[in-house]
């Protein structure tokens, strides 16, 4: 055991026991970030803040919410929205925040794809990030059920029904997930548990993993340049701040993030107070009614692209039903981003616009995802169904083609 | 500059996506219908330019209306309990006190002449069908007589002022069939009776300002068939002013914190705006040392 001297100050007392000095250095003042970055590098901090905002607003909502099919709707729309002081504020922040967090996640994710921040040692950052995406999706889906409105109920019905397509155990699986033969009180209470306990715990764990995964390969930069962080850090500490390629997390990196955060929060609060319909669908202000199917059922906007991949296959091909094909495509869509580091066979770590072939792939993907998202909301009738089919096929083909495209690219640039 | 370019690209991608899934998708899923018509121009059975005679109207109302309707503002109280009235007529007949205030004059006159066609309910009560609307047509009255009745009803309607009109109009126009639990208001026609009469329990309107929203309600209340063909909800015939009062009451009930939300919203945005400026100045200071 270490020997403890009499401490001269409270700070020293704590420092002896908790190693505050060392901790602050490792986590903040000597945690090095590349200098050559733009505001897209602030998305991680934005997401951390958004997650905190969601947890805090969620805690306040939890004090009044009642997870019971007979009480849930009124506990949200009457008790929280109208009786509790500023209950409406927490509800709006939580609902809009849940939607906006996905916007930032998508920006964060496609920034990673654009700058190639998922390969050459950064695979675990990417995988832990995709894990977070899946967990946030589970969190978003389970939370959307809680107000027990019409869209809560019918989206839950449709999405849980998807699992019925799993071979052999499908039927039983649906009952197991719902806790009943139909979406019912037991479904609500178990999704409530998932939403407020199990999934948030898993998210916190995955965030820790995600941050930790950054430690060794370090954060990527705008040019995809690899350099010796230790040497650059030494330069910085020696006082040559202008020529060093790195900056410390605190205060330099965060000072920029705070500014980006400030701008983002103005936008966020504008949505919270004045423009919230996109996140709080009017249909969901009708209480859930299992006997009355809404004219249009659609998931929240951030699920639309994968929902469209699911329903894009609406006819039988080679003896396999459209439903099964859709399910297979849907399953592929959920998993394919995880293996992106291995589908990209080019060694280049550069922004997409500097990569001869990858840039086309990237922008094709963006356009396809936007088409999928928009047509995921529109009724799948007439020409819409065919656009859905074409864009779903395009999505799959893009990922099948990626190894070949990047292999060709590797050849062209000669392994650089 | 480069960062602004990146921001512009992201804003464009987000903007296109937003346009597709919100305004465009809504436009596809809820096509625009004919604009609301508060003159009820389709109703032409009665010449409403005739000036009504209040005294003659009083005689006509007392001879023809108060057997079923109460008219409390003129001293004709209800003669039946709501449950009995609902059992007798299917739905509690309205008290006529506010009729002169909330209904459009042209609508009211044509309603008296022939209720079913005024309400756009001929699909529910076809001529010669098995079911008849509880109120008979007064098409045997002359146009002048009908306008006398209208003039009398307008003369006896009590004055209501300020915010009280919102609730009063809602109660008179909607409250016989619809409940609004968040306003602690229950339909005056008992639940089972109104369900049998309408074919389904009319929805509780507590959150309709949010689930249907003002734009939809504006068209729907004016003529339900346009937006929900085949519904058993009648065209009620409210004047534009009365309809606005009803919607205002639905908003006071279903979105009671709207004013607070908009007030607080401005302050929060101002606060974050100041935060962003201070953060920018701090960032400039810090980064001047490393660039």
Interface residues (C-beta under 8 A of the other chain):
Chain A: X35 X38 X39 X40 X74 X77 X78 X81 X82 X88 X89 X92 X103 X107 X241 X242 X244 X247 X251 X252 X255 X256 X258 X259 X261 X262 X263 X265 X266 X269 X270 X272 X273 X274 X277 X278 X282 X283 X284 X285 X286 X287 X295 X296 X301 X304 X366 X370 X373 X374 X377 X378 X379
Chain B: X2 X3 X6 X7 X10 X13 X14 X16 X17 X18 X20 X21 X22 X24 X25 X28 X29 X181 X182 X203 X206 X207 X210 X211 X212 X213 X256 X257 X260 X261 X262 X264 X265 X266 X268 X269 X272 X273 X275 X276 X277 X278 X279 X280 X282 X283 X286 X287 X289 X290 X291
